[in-house]
Amino acid sequence: MPSTIAPPPSSERLHALDAVRAYALLLGIVLHAAMSFLPPGASRFWFIEDTHPSRILGILTFAIHVFRMTTFFVMAGLFARMSLHRRGPAGFVMDRLQRIALPLVIAWPLVFAPMVVVVIWASQFPHGGPAPGMAAWPPMLPRFPLAHLWFLYVLLELYGAVLLLRWAVTTIDTEGRLRAAADRLFAAVMHSRLAPAILALPILTALSLDPNWVGFIGVRTPDQSLITNGQAWIGFGSAFGVGWLLHRQLALLRVLERRWLINAVVALGLTALSFALALGVTLVSTRVWVAHFDLATIRLAGAIVYALAIWTTTFAAIGLALRFMAGFSRTRRYLADASYWLYLIHMPIVMALQLAVSQLDWPWPVKYGLILLVAIPIMLTSYHLLVRNSFIGRLLNGRRARQDKPPRMVAIGPAST
């Protein structure tokens, strides 16, 4: 049956996928705002422990952490190939340097300096100050506190890797036979009901080989080093590759759209089971609970379920967006444009608000809600007044198309190299 989505050519945006990419970034703000409320024992991953922890927010952060960055990197791979074929290799490199490398170089000191001030301020409070995992200052390379901007650094690495791989493939496969075979194989995988399990194999292998891994960690992010760890390369690199291959055959998105409901139901079950196994690993390792299975077995089961949850939830998120967000929406378009700026600047603002409310004897829903209700309007106002129609907005998002009329949706032709 025809889908409600007619994939547009590379010169137009897939509105639903723009929304997915934006919401993946915005969910990061929701997640980071909740970090100070994690139950005791987990929250010292963060710089401050609120006096009113919340198990509900602990579950929320776990669920978001399962799929958010994998989903983002799938979208990054898809839009990277779209940009490459619109601009050409030289134009693509210049665009990525402008929109990814330059914001990383400029934004890092501007947001990291106030973050350091907040952490020093937190040292005056109970259960506050630098967390054990934070890099010492000054950093001893390759250790370096990329903080929440690590994803820009990894994107630059992936762009370089994919350009090199693409050059090698086009040099060897001059007649396109290997690429055609790869497209057929990828299409067969995506049409299979086992697609999430097949795509989960690389990150499953990486997680299962980590003797200290537990579900609460998720895929280890390279936020404290200039050397990207193996888990991040495998987990986020494979997601980027899936996005790249999806752009070669955009009609495959219809499969995700049709299966959004079943993927969502399975994702909920896998995420719940993954949380239970992560909790089991923690209880067994701290000798709070004596299980019938040894710790290694529970950890392996947790890795299997977590890897399956990553891809099932990612497919569910993309499919749900394709099903319900395919049409043009000025609000979603605005949030998509604003999300990059909001994510770049949010951390010191959220951290300062977390610290300000951390010692208040208020219920956690009030404090958590207050953080978001203060932070988000401030950030949106800064975007609207300082960024949207300025050179900063053009730097981050490129030139915005006029929004008087929604773009026309038309079909796409066969994939090229």
Beta strands, then each sheet from edge to edge (+ up, - down):
end
